[in-house]
Amino acid sequence: MFYNSIRNVMRRRNMLKAPPGISVAEAARRMAKKNVGAIVVMEGERLVGIFTERDVVFRVVARGFDVKTTRIAQAMTRRPYTIGPEEPFGYALLIMHDKGFRHLPVIENGKVVGIVSARGALDPDLEDFACEATRRKKLQSEYERRRLAVPK
């Protein structure tokens, strides 16, 4: 997983792009609809920032700003760190951990082609864990059923 290239783990379909002038409320609605934690903020084809769920909480709500009138440009992270699609996913995780954020835009030939999140590291592992837990629960149930079926 950690040696996979960013290209193999980044999100393309669910990546949200928005201009800097939309309201925080509109950004939050879009994020909720797509079930994502970040919006790549673009002026035309140029990346100008990233707006995340943490920005909503810490830079808007906690400071008492109105989500309907505050623009994402006022709360976004300007000039975010980026990564190339051929870098290993583990390197992206190191950057995110070291810098204290959870989303990293992916840039190829000067264009945003996706976004990678720290959550991407957990999803496959959590899925494996859940499958293993289910498998073990079924085995335990089968063992109990057979144990109770044996006459004493």
C-alpha positions as CSV (number, residue, x, y, z in Angstrom):
1,M,0.0,0.0,0.0
2,F,2.6,2.5,1.0
3,Y,4.8,1.8,-2.0
4,N,1.9,2.2,-4.4
5,S,2.1,5.3,-6.6
6,I,-0.2,8.2,-5.8
7,R,-1.8,7.6,-9.2
8,N,-3.2,4.2,-7.9
9,V,-4.7,5.6,-4.7
10,M,-5.8,9.2,-5.5
11,R,-9.4,10.2,-6.0
12,R,-10.4,11.6,-9.4
13,R,-14.1,11.1,-9.5
14,N,-14.9,12.5,-6.1
15,M,-12.5,15.3,-6.3
16,L,-14.3,18.6,-5.9
17,K,-13.2,21.8,-7.6
18,A,-14.6,25.2,-6.9
19,P,-13.9,28.9,-7.5
20,P,-12.7,30.9,-4.5
21,G,-15.9,33.0,-4.4
22,I,-18.4,30.4,-3.3
23,S,-19.7,30.6,0.2
24,V,-18.6,28.3,3.0
25,A,-22.2,27.1,3.3
26,E,-22.2,26.1,-0.4
27,A,-18.8,24.4,-0.1
28,A,-20.0,22.4,2.9
29,R,-23.2,21.3,1.0
30,R,-21.0,20.1,-1.9
31,M,-18.6,18.3,0.4
32,A,-21.5,16.6,2.2
33,K,-23.1,15.6,-1.1
34,K,-19.9,13.9,-2.4
35,N,-18.9,12.7,1.1
36,V,-15.4,14.3,0.8
37,G,-13.4,16.4,3.3
38,A,-11.8,18.8,0.9
39,I,-12.3,21.1,-2.1
40,V,-9.5,22.0,-4.5
41,V,-9.9,25.8,-5.0
42,M,-9.3,26.9,-8.6
43,E,-9.1,30.1,-10.6
44,G,-9.6,28.8,-14.1
45,E,-7.1,26.0,-14.5
46,R,-4.8,27.3,-11.7
47,L,-4.7,25.9,-8.2
48,V,-5.0,28.7,-5.7
49,G,-5.9,26.8,-2.5
50,I,-7.5,24.0,-0.7
51,F,-10.6,24.2,1.6
52,T,-11.2,21.4,4.1
53,E,-13.7,20.4,6.7
54,R,-11.1,21.5,9.3
55,D,-11.2,25.0,7.7
56,V,-14.9,25.1,8.2
57,V,-14.6,24.3,11.9
58,F,-11.4,26.2,12.9
59,R,-11.3,29.2,10.5
60,V,-15.0,29.9,10.2
61,V,-17.3,28.5,12.8
62,A,-14.9,28.7,15.8
63,R,-14.3,32.4,14.9
64,G,-18.0,33.2,14.6
65,F,-18.0,34.0,10.9
66,D,-21.3,33.6,9.0
67,V,-21.1,30.5,6.7
68,K,-23.5,32.1,4.3
69,T,-21.5,35.2,3.7
70,T,-17.9,34.0,4.2
71,R,-16.2,33.0,1.0
72,I,-13.9,30.0,0.9
73,A,-11.1,32.3,-0.2
74,Q,-11.2,33.8,3.2
75,A,-10.7,30.5,5.0
76,M,-8.8,28.3,2.6
77,T,-5.1,27.3,2.7
78,R,-3.4,29.3,0.0
79,R,-0.6,27.7,-2.1
80,P,-1.1,24.2,-0.6
81,Y,1.6,21.6,-0.8
82,T,1.2,19.3,-3.8
83,I,2.5,16.0,-4.9
84,G,3.1,14.2,-8.3
85,P,1.2,11.1,-9.3
86,E,4.3,8.9,-9.5
87,E,5.4,9.5,-5.9
88,P,4.8,6.7,-3.4
89,F,1.8,7.0,-1.3
90,G,3.9,6.5,1.8
91,Y,5.8,9.7,0.9
92,A,2.5,11.6,0.7
93,L,1.5,10.3,4.2
94,L,4.9,11.5,5.6
95,I,4.3,15.0,4.2
96,M,0.7,15.1,5.6
97,H,1.9,13.8,9.0
98,D,4.8,16.2,9.1
99,K,2.9,19.3,8.0
100,G,-0.3,18.4,10.0
101,F,-2.9,18.1,7.2
102,R,-4.9,15.3,5.7
103,H,-5.4,16.2,2.0
104,L,-2.8,16.7,-0.8
105,P,-3.7,17.9,-4.3
106,V,-2.0,15.8,-7.1
107,I,-0.4,17.8,-9.9
108,E,0.7,16.5,-13.3
109,N,2.1,18.7,-16.0
110,G,0.9,21.8,-14.1
111,K,-2.7,20.6,-13.8
112,V,-4.7,19.2,-10.8
113,V,-5.4,15.6,-11.7
114,G,-6.6,14.3,-8.3
115,I,-6.4,14.5,-4.6
116,V,-5.0,12.1,-2.0
117,S,-6.0,11.9,1.6
118,A,-4.7,10.3,4.7
119,R,-8.0,8.4,4.9
120,G,-6.9,6.5,1.8
121,A,-4.3,4.8,3.9
122,L,-7.0,3.6,6.3
123,D,-9.8,2.5,4.0
124,P,-8.2,-0.7,2.6
125,D,-6.8,-1.7,6.0
126,L,-10.2,-1.0,7.6
127,E,-11.9,-3.0,4.9
128,D,-9.5,-5.9,5.5
129,F,-10.0,-5.7,9.2
130,A,-13.8,-5.7,8.9
131,C,-13.6,-8.7,6.6
132,E,-11.3,-10.6,8.9
133,A,-13.6,-9.7,11.9
134,T,-16.6,-11.0,10.0
135,R,-14.8,-14.2,9.0
136,R,-13.7,-14.8,12.6
137,K,-17.2,-14.2,13.9
138,K,-18.6,-16.7,11.5
139,L,-15.9,-19.3,12.4
140,Q,-16.7,-18.7,16.1
141,S,-20.4,-19.2,15.5
142,E,-19.8,-22.4,13.5
143,Y,-17.5,-23.7,16.2
144,E,-20.1,-23.0,18.9
145,R,-22.8,-24.6,16.8
146,R,-20.8,-27.8,16.3
147,R,-19.7,-27.9,19.9
148,L,-23.2,-27.7,21.1
149,A,-24.4,-30.3,18.6
150,V,-22.0,-33.0,20.0
151,P,-23.7,-35.2,22.5
152,K,-22.0,-35.5,25.9
